[in-house]
Amino acid sequence: MTAVRALAPPPPRRARLLKAVLRISGLGLMLAFVAVLLPVDWMAAVHPRLGLGPFPRSAIVDYLTRSIAALYGFHGVFVWMVSRDPVRYRAFVWFAAVMNIIFGAMMLAIDLHAGMPAIWTAIEGPSIAAMGLVMAVLVASRPRER
């Protein structure tokens, strides 16, 4: 009974807010498509400015940067599509919310393990997890019982 209630449609105001959160998230993720097309020289120029040292020019780095950017972009398209009717697709929103929380924790651990710059580590994982938490709160909300 609790799980069914958790997936009950959120109140209209929260549904609109959820739609906005999903759209902002989707648009932000779709910006990653730009990185798929970036010239390697541009990546190499930005890399040390981010505190990441010299850019390692190799086929695997080129492949991973572009394929991960494409994956983020396609995830953004999916989130945008779900944002069109988050009440109808609330099971997908719930799944994405939980996965964002888990993914955010994983990214924090990866950033710490990889020795990423402190500002990168402080923003990346926690912001992904926070977005997931906001989505979870909005999708799980239900009207107060009287």
C-alpha positions in Angstrom: 0.0 0.0 0.0 2.8 2.4 0.8 4.6 1.9 -2.6 1.3 2.5 -4.4 0.8 5.7 -2.5 4.3 6.8 -3.2 3.5 6.7 -6.9 0.2 8.4 -6.7 0.1 11.5 -8.9 1.6 14.6 -7.2 -0.7 17.6 -6.6 -0.9 19.9 -9.6 1.4 22.6 -8.3 4.1 20.0 -7.5 3.5 18.3 -10.9 4.2 21.7 -12.6 7.4 22.1 -10.5 8.5 18.6 -11.3 7.9 19.3 -15.0 10.1 22.4 -14.7 12.9 20.5 -12.8 12.9 17.7 -15.4 13.1 20.2 -18.3 16.0 22.1 -16.7 17.7 18.8 -16.1 17.0 17.6 -19.6 18.2 20.8 -21.2 21.4 20.8 -19.1 22.1 17.3 -20.1 21.5 17.9 -23.8 24.2 20.6 -23.7 26.6 17.7 -23.6 25.9 17.1 -27.3 28.2 20.1 -27.9 31.1 18.3 -26.4 30.7 15.5 -29.0 31.7 17.9 -31.7 34.5 19.8 -29.9 37.8 19.8 -31.7 40.5 18.0 -29.7 42.6 21.1 -29.6 39.8 22.9 -27.7 39.6 20.1 -25.2 43.4 20.1 -24.8 43.3 23.9 -24.2 40.6 23.8 -21.6 41.9 20.7 -19.8 44.8 22.4 -17.9 42.6 25.4 -17.1 40.3 23.1 -15.2 43.2 21.9 -13.1 43.4 18.6 -14.8 47.0 18.8 -16.1 48.0 18.1 -19.6 45.4 16.6 -21.9 46.2 13.0 -22.7 45.9 12.7 -26.5 45.0 9.1 -27.3 42.3 7.3 -29.1 40.7 6.0 -25.9 40.5 9.5 -24.4 38.9 10.9 -27.6 36.5 8.0 -27.7 35.5 8.2 -24.0 35.0 12.0 -23.9 32.8 11.9 -27.0 30.8 8.8 -26.2 30.1 9.9 -22.6 29.0 13.3 -23.8 26.7 11.6 -26.3 25.3 9.3 -23.5 24.6 12.4 -21.3 22.9 14.1 -24.2 20.7 11.2 -25.0 19.8 10.9 -21.3 18.8 14.6 -21.5 16.5 13.8 -24.5 14.9 11.0 -22.4 14.4 13.3 -19.4 12.9 16.0 -21.7 10.5 13.5 -23.2 9.4 12.3 -19.7 9.0 16.0 -18.6 6.2 16.4 -21.2 3.9 14.3 -18.9 5.6 13.5 -15.6 2.4 12.3 -14.0 1.8 9.7 -16.8 5.5 8.7 -16.6 5.9 8.9 -12.9 7.4 5.4 -12.6 10.2 6.5 -15.0 10.6 9.7 -13.0 10.8 7.7 -9.8 13.4 5.4 -11.3 15.4 8.3 -12.7 15.3 10.1 -9.3 16.6 7.0 -7.4 19.3 6.4 -10.1 20.4 10.0 -9.9 20.9 9.7 -6.2 22.9 6.5 -6.6 24.8 7.9 -9.6 25.6 11.1 -7.7 27.1 9.1 -4.9 29.1 7.0 -7.4 30.4 10.1 -9.2 31.5 11.6 -5.8 33.4 8.4 -5.1 34.9 8.3 -8.6 35.9 12.0 -8.4 37.6 11.4 -5.0 39.4 8.3 -6.2 40.5 10.0 -9.4 41.8 13.0 -7.6 39.6 15.5 -9.4 39.9 19.2 -8.4 38.1 20.0 -5.2 35.5 22.3 -6.9 34.7 19.6 -9.5 34.3 17.0 -6.7 32.1 19.3 -4.6 29.8 20.1 -7.5 29.4 17.1 -9.8 28.3 14.2 -7.6 26.4 16.2 -5.0 24.5 18.2 -7.6 23.4 15.0 -9.4 22.3 13.4 -6.2 20.5 16.6 -5.1 18.6 16.7 -8.4 17.5 13.1 -7.8 16.4 14.0 -4.3 14.3 16.9 -5.6 12.7 14.7 -8.2 12.0 12.0 -5.7 10.4 14.4 -3.3 8.2 16.0 -6.0 7.1 12.7 -7.6 6.4 11.0 -4.2 4.4 13.9 -2.8 0.7 13.4 -2.3 -2.2 15.6 -1.1 -2.6 15.8 2.7 -5.2 13.4 4.0 -8.1 14.9 5.9 
